[in-house]
């Protein structure tokens, strides 16, 4: 067993060797809660949910930390007189949690808010000042109260993204007049007259608030220690956020992350999803229109490092795939529930499925194994091979369980869906009974009309010795 992950810093696949094989440690940059989640947020969170699930299978325990950035320029900018920044942040945090939960993303081991770790941020800033890698702005400047990281004091700056310092754009996170170099970035931001007092903390450098980058360095250290296994986030966070995290943590003497893992971004009809282009897809809109299980499958189907293009067919294809899995599982349960043969089935992960996930979390290849097993299971059921069908059923159950896409899991049975399913079952069952009556009366024309009406609704019928059963048609 060797798990390999693509390390963004090394720009290569690396064998994953955790610090503690009994406890894998992961820190993922969570949302800045200035507005509600869009489909890109769900895709990013799901990528690391899948990685967490697989590493938990391989190693047994994963300590998973995903932060909430609840104090930031954007949060302050979106606040109103009627909803202060802290209330906005809390409301948006709840929206993210609801969306994550809806598509089956496991709750993190710890989910710290940035505002709860300000003392740890100040301690880290002081360590950087003492080591000569940070400096406060002049007291008589317009940037009084700010503290900056001195990028030229750290020769390794730029190694995460393989950039030359002189080729980088200036850091646009604070007034450049207080900086020694325009690329220096803010660790602490002095309070401004147009910002609320509630968004300010006392510090040795003056009242103010933390910069964005120092937040994650301090929180990851607080919850996982000075060195941990995996730091994750979206590809758009590599620079400047993760580059700056790495620089300030390493300059303070921390070993920090051993592996850097980044998920690809979401595009819409070939274009980068962006609020400025008005082509972003809100999570709430998708979840109102689509089954959450279908959304999970659609967002997981592409490799986590690739771009995921959302088109009109994305969710339709995912729905068809889930229906194929569900139909086989329900058919197998119905056929095998009275199985009396003395058959022992071990609930083990199929080797090719495991090999796919060991290879940089190859979910597309793992799904191919899953659907091949579904086809084999249906073939076995058609042939009356109950032993083969039982083995296929066990394998499908294990694989869908690991990926969090088991259609029979009670998680996916919402109240509305249950009512709709019950109503549909009543209607189809009634039509099946009418068809049976017509066939018994040798009224073949009526029987054919009922069959065609059922087929036109996308329902497939299966006649067997123990009656007629229905399922969603693949067509």
C-alpha positions as CSV (number, residue, x, y, z in Angstrom):
1,X,0.0,0.0,0.0
2,X,1.5,3.3,-1.2
3,X,-0.6,6.4,-1.5
4,X,0.8,9.0,-3.9
5,X,-0.2,12.6,-3.9
6,X,0.8,15.4,-6.3
7,X,2.7,17.9,-4.2
8,X,2.3,21.4,-5.7
9,X,5.6,22.6,-4.2
10,X,7.6,19.7,-5.6
11,X,5.6,19.8,-8.8
12,X,5.6,16.0,-8.8
13,X,3.9,12.9,-7.4
14,X,5.3,11.9,-4.0
15,X,4.8,8.9,-1.8
16,X,2.6,10.0,1.1
17,X,4.4,9.3,4.4
18,X,2.5,10.8,7.3
19,X,4.4,12.1,10.4
20,X,2.3,9.8,12.5
21,X,0.8,6.8,10.6
22,X,-1.9,6.6,13.2
23,X,-3.1,10.1,12.8
24,X,-2.9,12.0,9.4
25,X,-3.1,15.7,9.9
26,X,-4.7,18.0,7.2
27,X,-5.3,21.8,7.2
28,X,-7.6,23.2,4.5
29,X,-8.2,26.9,3.9
30,X,-11.9,27.3,4.4
31,X,-14.2,30.1,3.2
32,X,-14.0,33.8,3.7
33,X,-17.6,34.3,4.8
34,X,-18.4,37.6,3.1
35,X,-21.1,36.1,1.0
36,X,-22.8,32.7,0.4
37,X,-21.2,29.7,-1.2
38,X,-21.1,29.0,-5.0
39,X,-20.5,25.8,-6.8
40,X,-16.7,26.3,-6.7
41,X,-16.7,26.3,-2.9
42,X,-18.6,23.0,-2.9
43,X,-16.2,21.5,-5.4
44,X,-13.1,22.5,-3.3
45,X,-14.6,21.3,-0.1
46,X,-15.6,18.0,-1.7
47,X,-12.2,17.4,-3.1
48,X,-10.7,17.3,0.4
49,X,-13.7,15.4,1.8
50,X,-12.8,12.6,-0.6
51,X,-9.1,12.8,0.2
52,X,-10.0,12.7,3.9
53,X,-12.2,9.6,3.5
54,X,-9.6,7.7,1.6
55,X,-6.8,8.5,4.0
56,X,-9.1,7.5,6.9
57,X,-9.6,4.2,5.2
58,X,-5.9,3.7,4.7
59,X,-4.6,5.0,8.0
60,X,-7.6,4.9,10.4
61,X,-7.5,8.4,11.8
62,X,-7.5,11.8,10.2
63,X,-7.4,15.1,12.1
64,X,-9.0,17.5,9.7
65,X,-9.0,21.3,10.2
66,X,-10.9,23.7,8.0
67,X,-10.9,27.3,9.1
68,X,-13.5,30.1,8.7
69,X,-12.1,33.5,7.8
70,X,-14.6,35.7,9.6
71,X,-12.5,38.9,9.7
72,X,-11.3,40.3,6.4
73,X,-11.5,43.3,4.2
74,X,-14.3,41.7,2.2
75,X,-16.3,40.9,5.3
76,X,-16.1,44.5,6.5
77,X,-16.9,45.8,3.0
78,X,-20.1,43.8,2.8
79,X,-21.4,44.7,6.2
80,X,-24.2,47.2,6.6
81,X,-25.7,49.3,9.3
82,X,-28.4,46.7,9.8
83,X,-26.1,43.8,9.8
84,X,-22.6,44.3,11.3
85,X,-19.6,42.4,10.0
86,X,-19.7,39.7,12.8
87,X,-23.5,39.0,12.2
88,X,-22.9,38.8,8.4
89,X,-20.0,36.4,8.9
90,X,-22.0,34.2,11.2
91,X,-25.0,34.1,8.8
92,X,-22.7,33.2,5.8
93,X,-20.9,30.6,7.8
94,X,-24.2,28.9,8.5
95,X,-25.0,29.0,4.8
96,X,-21.7,27.2,4.0
97,X,-22.3,24.6,6.6
98,X,-25.8,23.9,5.3
99,X,-24.5,23.5,1.7
100,X,-21.6,21.3,2.8
101,X,-23.9,19.1,4.9
102,X,-26.4,18.8,2.0
103,X,-23.9,17.1,-0.2
104,X,-22.5,14.8,2.5
105,X,-19.2,16.6,3.3
106,X,-18.1,15.4,6.7
107,X,-17.8,18.0,9.5
108,X,-14.2,18.9,10.2
109,X,-12.5,17.7,13.4
110,X,-11.9,21.4,14.2
111,X,-13.4,24.4,12.5
112,X,-11.7,27.4,14.1
113,X,-12.8,31.0,13.3
114,X,-10.0,33.5,12.8
115,X,-11.4,35.8,15.4
116,X,-10.8,33.2,18.1
117,X,-7.1,32.9,17.5
118,X,-5.9,36.6,17.5
119,X,-3.5,36.1,20.4
120,X,-1.8,33.3,18.6
121,X,-1.5,35.5,15.5
122,X,0.1,38.3,17.6
123,X,2.5,35.9,19.1
124,X,3.6,34.7,15.6
125,X,4.0,38.2,14.4
126,X,6.2,39.1,17.4
127,X,8.4,36.0,16.6
128,X,8.9,37.3,13.1
129,X,9.8,40.8,14.3
130,X,12.3,39.3,16.8
131,X,13.8,37.2,14.0
132,X,14.2,40.2,11.7
133,X,11.7,39.1,9.2
134,X,8.9,41.6,10.0
135,X,8.7,45.3,10.9
136,X,6.1,47.8,12.1
137,X,5.4,50.8,10.0
138,X,6.8,54.2,11.1
139,X,4.6,55.7,13.8
140,X,4.3,59.0,12.0
141,X,3.3,57.5,8.7
142,X,-0.2,57.0,7.3
143,X,0.3,53.3,7.8
144,X,0.9,53.6,11.5
145,X,-0.1,50.4,13.3
146,X,0.6,48.1,10.3
147,X,3.2,45.3,10.5
148,X,4.7,43.9,7.4
149,X,6.6,40.7,6.4
150,X,9.9,41.6,4.9
151,X,10.0,39.4,1.8
152,X,13.7,40.2,1.0
153,X,14.7,39.0,4.4
154,X,13.6,35.4,3.4
155,X,15.6,34.1,0.4
156,X,13.2,31.2,0.0
157,X,10.2,33.4,-0.7
158,X,8.6,32.3,-4.0
159,X,9.5,28.6,-3.8
160,X,5.9,27.3,-3.5
161,X,5.0,28.9,-6.9
162,X,8.5,28.9,-8.4
163,X,8.5,32.6,-8.9
164,X,11.3,35.2,-8.8
165,X,10.7,37.9,-6.3
166,X,11.4,40.7,-8.7
167,X,8.9,39.3,-11.2
168,X,6.1,39.4,-8.6
169,X,3.3,42.0,-8.5
170,X,3.2,44.3,-5.5
171,X,1.1,43.2,-2.6
172,X,-2.2,45.2,-2.7
173,X,-3.3,44.4,0.9
174,X,-2.2,47.6,2.6
175,X,-1.0,51.1,2.0
176,X,2.3,50.8,0.2
177,X,3.6,54.0,1.8
178,X,4.4,52.0,5.0
179,X,6.4,49.3,3.2
180,X,10.1,48.9,2.6
181,X,9.3,46.9,-0.6
182,X,6.0,47.0,-2.4
183,X,5.9,43.2,-2.3
184,X,5.9,43.1,1.5
185,X,2.6,41.9,2.8
186,X,0.6,42.9,5.9
187,X,0.7,40.8,9.0
188,X,-1.2,43.3,11.1
189,X,-3.4,46.1,9.9
190,X,-3.7,49.2,12.1
191,X,-7.3,50.4,12.8
192,X,-8.8,52.9,10.4
193,X,-11.3,55.6,11.2
194,X,-13.9,54.2,8.8
195,X,-13.8,50.7,10.3
196,X,-15.9,49.6,13.3
197,X,-14.3,49.5,16.7
198,X,-15.6,45.9,17.1
199,X,-13.2,44.9,14.3
200,X,-10.1,46.0,16.2
201,X,-7.9,44.3,18.8
202,X,-5.3,45.8,21.0
203,X,-1.7,44.8,20.1
204,X,1.9,45.9,20.8
205,X,1.9,47.8,17.5
206,X,-1.5,49.6,18.0
207,X,-5.1,48.6,17.8
208,X,-6.0,46.8,14.6
209,X,-6.7,43.4,13.1
210,X,-4.8,40.5,11.6
211,X,-3.9,40.3,7.9
212,X,-5.4,37.4,6.0
213,X,-2.2,35.3,5.6
214,X,-1.1,35.3,9.2
215,X,-4.5,33.9,10.2
216,X,-4.0,30.4,8.6
217,X,-0.4,30.1,9.8
218,X,-1.5,30.7,13.4
219,X,-4.5,28.5,13.3
220,X,-2.8,25.6,11.6
221,X,0.0,25.8,14.3
222,X,-2.5,26.0,17.1
223,X,-4.6,23.0,16.1
224,X,-2.0,20.8,14.3
225,X,1.4,21.9,15.6
226,X,4.5,23.4,14.0
227,X,4.6,20.6,11.4
228,X,1.7,18.7,9.9
229,X,1.1,16.5,6.9
230,X,-1.1,18.2,4.2
231,X,-2.0,21.8,3.5
232,X,-4.9,22.1,1.0
233,X,-6.9,24.6,-0.8
234,X,-8.0,25.8,-4.2
235,X,-5.5,26.4,-7.0
236,X,-6.3,30.1,-6.8
237,X,-4.9,30.3,-3.3
238,X,-1.3,29.2,-4.3
239,X,-0.3,32.9,-4.7
240,X,-0.3,35.0,-2.7
241,X,-2.0,33.3,0.2
242,X,-0.2,30.0,0.4
243,X,3.1,31.4,-0.7
244,X,2.9,34.0,2.1
245,X,1.8,31.4,4.7
246,X,4.8,29.2,3.9
247,X,7.2,32.1,4.0
248,X,6.0,33.5,7.4
249,X,5.7,30.1,9.1
250,X,9.1,28.9,7.9
251,X,10.7,32.2,8.7
252,X,9.3,31.9,12.3
253,X,11.0,28.5,12.6
254,X,8.1,26.2,11.9
255,X,8.5,23.2,9.6
256,X,4.9,23.7,8.5
257,X,3.2,21.6,5.8
258,X,5.0,18.5,4.4
259,X,2.7,18.3,1.3
260,X,0.8,21.0,-0.6
261,X,-2.3,19.8,-2.3
262,X,-4.5,22.0,-4.5
263,X,-7.8,21.4,-6.2
264,X,-8.7,22.7,-9.7
265,X,-11.2,25.4,-10.3
266,X,-14.7,25.4,-11.8
267,X,-15.5,26.9,-15.2
268,X,-18.9,27.5,-16.7
269,X,-19.3,26.7,-20.4
270,X,-15.6,27.0,-20.8
271,X,-15.2,30.4,-18.9
272,X,-13.7,30.9,-15.5
273,X,-16.4,31.3,-13.0
274,X,-16.4,34.9,-11.7
275,X,-18.7,37.3,-10.1
276,X,-17.5,40.0,-12.4
277,X,-18.6,37.9,-15.4
278,X,-22.0,37.2,-13.7
279,X,-21.5,33.5,-14.5
280,X,-21.2,32.1,-11.0
281,X,-23.6,29.4,-9.9
282,X,-24.8,29.7,-6.3
283,X,-24.9,26.5,-4.2
284,X,-28.4,27.2,-3.0
285,X,-29.7,27.5,-6.6
286,X,-28.1,24.2,-7.6
287,X,-29.4,22.4,-4.5
288,X,-32.9,23.7,-5.0
289,X,-33.0,22.3,-8.6
290,X,-31.0,19.1,-8.1
291,X,-30.8,16.1,-5.8
292,X,-27.8,16.7,-3.5
293,X,-26.5,13.2,-4.2
294,X,-26.4,14.1,-7.9
295,X,-24.6,17.3,-7.1
296,X,-22.0,15.4,-5.1
297,X,-21.4,12.9,-7.9
298,X,-21.2,15.6,-10.5
299,X,-18.6,17.6,-8.6
300,X,-16.6,14.5,-7.7
301,X,-16.5,12.9,-11.2
302,X,-13.6,14.9,-12.6
303,X,-10.1,14.5,-11.1
304,X,-9.6,16.9,-8.2
305,X,-6.7,18.7,-9.9
306,X,-8.4,19.3,-13.2
307,X,-10.7,22.1,-14.1
308,X,-14.4,21.2,-13.9
309,X,-16.5,22.7,-16.6
310,X,-20.2,23.0,-15.7
311,X,-22.6,22.7,-18.6
312,X,-26.2,21.9,-19.0
313,X,-25.4,18.2,-19.2
314,X,-23.2,17.9,-16.2
315,X,-25.9,17.2,-13.7
316,X,-28.0,15.1,-16.2
317,X,-25.0,12.8,-16.7
318,X,-24.5,12.5,-12.9
319,X,-28.2,11.8,-12.4
320,X,-28.1,9.0,-14.9
321,X,-25.0,7.5,-13.3
322,X,-26.6,7.6,-9.8
323,X,-29.8,6.0,-11.2
324,X,-27.7,3.1,-12.6
325,X,-26.1,2.5,-9.3
326,X,-29.4,2.8,-7.4
327,X,-31.3,0.5,-9.8
328,X,-28.7,-2.2,-9.4
329,X,-28.6,-2.0,-5.6
330,X,-32.4,-2.0,-5.3
331,X,-32.7,-4.8,-7.7
332,X,-30.1,-6.9,-5.9
333,X,-31.7,-6.2,-2.5
334,X,-35.1,-7.3,-3.9
335,X,-33.6,-10.4,-5.6
336,X,-31.2,-11.5,-2.9
337,X,-33.0,-10.6,0.3
338,X,-34.4,-14.2,0.7
339,X,-31.0,-15.7,-0.2
340,X,-30.6,-18.9,1.7
341,X,-27.3,-20.2,0.1
342,X,-24.4,-20.5,2.5
343,X,-22.3,-17.8,0.9
344,X,-19.7,-15.7,2.7
345,X,-18.9,-12.3,1.2
346,X,-16.0,-10.3,2.6
347,X,-16.6,-6.6,2.6
348,X,-13.2,-5.6,1.1
349,X,-12.2,-2.8,-1.2
350,X,-11.7,-4.1,-4.7
351,X,-8.0,-3.9,-5.6
352,X,-8.4,-1.8,-8.8
353,X,-10.6,0.7,-7.0
354,X,-8.0,1.0,-4.2
355,X,-5.2,1.4,-6.8
356,X,-7.0,4.2,-8.5
357,X,-7.5,6.1,-5.2
358,X,-3.9,5.4,-4.1
359,X,-2.8,7.1,-7.4
360,X,-3.3,10.8,-6.5
361,X,-7.0,10.2,-5.6
362,X,-8.0,9.0,-9.0
363,X,-11.8,9.2,-8.5
364,X,-12.6,9.1,-12.2
365,X,-10.8,5.7,-12.5
366,X,-12.4,4.5,-9.3
367,X,-15.8,5.4,-10.6
368,X,-15.0,3.4,-13.8
369,X,-14.4,0.3,-11.6
370,X,-17.6,1.0,-9.7
371,X,-19.7,1.1,-12.9
372,X,-18.0,-1.9,-14.3
373,X,-19.0,-3.8,-11.2
374,X,-22.6,-2.5,-11.5
375,X,-22.7,-3.9,-15.1
376,X,-21.3,-7.3,-13.9
377,X,-23.8,-7.4,-11.1
378,X,-26.7,-6.8,-13.5
379,X,-25.4,-9.5,-15.8
380,X,-25.2,-11.9,-12.9
381,X,-28.8,-11.1,-11.9
382,X,-30.0,-11.6,-15.5
383,X,-28.2,-15.0,-15.6
384,X,-29.6,-16.1,-12.2
385,X,-26.0,-16.1,-10.8
386,X,-27.0,-15.2,-7.2
387,X,-23.4,-15.8,-5.9
388,X,-21.9,-13.5,-8.5
389,X,-24.6,-10.9,-7.9
390,X,-24.1,-11.0,-4.1
391,X,-20.3,-10.4,-4.6
392,X,-21.0,-7.5,-6.9
393,X,-23.5,-6.0,-4.5
394,X,-21.0,-6.2,-1.6
395,X,-18.3,-4.5,-3.8
396,X,-20.6,-1.7,-5.0
397,X,-21.7,-1.1,-1.4
398,X,-18.1,-0.8,-0.2
399,X,-17.1,1.5,-3.0
400,X,-20.1,3.8,-2.8
401,X,-19.6,4.0,0.9
402,X,-16.0,5.2,0.7
403,X,-16.9,7.8,-1.9
404,X,-20.0,8.9,0.0
405,X,-22.4,8.2,-2.9
406,X,-24.4,5.2,-1.7
407,X,-27.9,5.9,-2.9
408,X,-29.4,3.6,-0.2
409,X,-27.7,5.7,2.6
410,X,-30.5,7.3,4.7
411,X,-28.5,10.6,4.4
412,X,-30.0,11.1,0.9
413,X,-33.6,10.4,1.9
414,X,-35.0,13.9,2.4
415,X,-38.6,14.4,3.5
416,X,-39.7,15.9,0.1
417,X,-37.9,13.1,-1.8
418,X,-39.6,10.4,0.3
419,X,-43.1,11.9,-0.4
420,X,-42.4,12.2,-4.1
421,X,-41.0,8.7,-4.3
422,X,-43.9,7.3,-2.4
423,X,-46.4,9.0,-4.7
424,X,-44.6,7.8,-7.8
425,X,-44.4,4.2,-6.5
426,X,-48.2,4.2,-5.9
427,X,-48.9,5.4,-9.4
428,X,-46.5,3.0,-11.1
429,X,-47.6,0.1,-9.0
430,X,-51.2,0.8,-9.8
431,X,-50.4,0.8,-13.5
432,X,-48.5,-2.4,-13.2
433,X,-51.5,-4.0,-11.6
434,X,-53.7,-2.7,-14.4
435,X,-51.3,-4.1,-17.0
436,X,-51.4,-7.5,-15.2
437,X,-55.2,-7.5,-15.2
438,X,-55.2,-6.7,-19.0
439,X,-52.7,-9.5,-19.7
440,X,-54.8,-12.0,-17.6
441,X,-57.9,-11.0,-19.7
442,X,-55.8,-11.4,-22.9
443,X,-56.4,-7.8,-23.7
444,X,-52.9,-7.4,-25.2
445,X,-53.6,-4.0,-26.8
446,X,-54.5,-2.5,-23.4
447,X,-51.5,-4.2,-21.8
448,X,-49.2,-2.7,-24.5
449,X,-50.7,0.8,-24.0
450,X,-50.0,0.7,-20.3
451,X,-46.5,-0.6,-20.9
452,X,-45.8,2.1,-23.4
453,X,-47.1,4.8,-21.1
454,X,-44.9,3.6,-18.3
455,X,-41.9,3.5,-20.7
456,X,-42.6,7.0,-21.9
457,X,-42.3,8.3,-18.3
458,X,-38.8,6.9,-18.1
459,X,-39.7,3.8,-16.1
460,X,-38.4,0.3,-17.0
461,X,-40.3,-2.8,-16.0
462,X,-38.7,-6.1,-15.0
463,X,-41.0,-9.2,-15.1
464,X,-39.8,-12.1,-12.9
465,X,-41.2,-15.2,-11.2
466,X,-42.0,-13.2,-8.1
467,X,-43.8,-10.3,-10.0
468,X,-43.1,-7.2,-11.9
469,X,-40.8,-4.5,-10.5
470,X,-40.0,-1.0,-11.8
471,X,-36.9,1.2,-11.9
472,X,-35.8,4.3,-13.6
473,X,-34.8,3.7,-17.2
474,X,-31.2,4.4,-18.3
475,X,-32.6,5.9,-21.5
